[in-house]
Amino acid sequence: MMLRVLLLTGFVLAATPQAAFADTAPFFAGKKLYASDWRACVGFENAEAPDDTYTLDQTGIYGYEFSCVFANMSLVPDLTGQGRQNNYVATASCSDDSGISRPDMLNLSHYEETVTVTSQNDYNYDLLQPSQDGEGVPFGLVNKSFELCQPE
C-alpha cells in the first residue's frame, strides 16, 4: 500500500507543471513577458510579428510553430564575490512544427529589462553548419535578446 501511495505521489508531482520559476529567477516575478520583437508583446496575429519572433516568460520560449518549455532552472553561482546574480541555466524541452521534441540547455543572462538567451543546441549546430534564411542571416536562438514587454 505504501509503495502505491509513493508511486501515485510521484506521478502527480511529475505531472504538475513547474512554471513557477519566479522564485529562482526574480526577473520573471509578476508573470512578466519578454519578447524578441515589440510586436510580439501584443500578440502574433494582431501585430503580424515576423516568423522569427519569440516570447519568453517563466514557462519557456514560444514562437511561430516553436516552443521550449522549461523543466528546471538554476542560478549560476557568483564566483567574483561581487554579489552578481544575473545568470541562470535552464533545461528545456523544445519542439517545432515537425512534432519532434528535443532537450536543450539554455543560458539566460538578465540585465535591467533585457534577457539574453543562448541555446546550447543552436550554438552547436551553428558551429557545425550555419543555418541561414534567404538573406543570409543566422536563424535560431543563439544569443537572442528579449526586451520586457511592459517596462516599469
C-alpha positions, 0 to 999 in steps of 0.5 A: 500500500505504501509503495502505491501511495509513493508511486501515485505521489510521484506521478502527480508531482511529475505531472504538475507543471513547474512554471513557477520559476519566479522564485529562482529567477526574480526577473520573471516575478509578476508573470512578466513577458519578454519578447524578441520583437515589440510586436510580439508583446501584443500578440502574433496575429494582431501585430503580424510579428515576423516568423522569427519572433519569440516570447519568453516568460517563466514557462519557456520560449514560444514562437511561430510553430516553436516552443521550449518549455522549461523543466528546471532552472538554476542560478549560476553561482557568483564566483567574483564575490561581487554579489552578481546574480544575473545568470541562470541555466535552464533545461528545456524541452523544445519542439517545432512544427515537425512534432519532434521534441528535443532537450536543450540547455539554455543560458539566460543572462538578465540585465535591467529589462533585457534577457539574453538567451543562448541555446546550447543546441543552436550554438552547436549546430551553428558551429557545425553548419550555419543555418541561414534564411534567404538573406543570409542571416543566422536563424535560431536562438543563439544569443537572442535578446528579449526586451520586457514587454511592459517596462516599469 
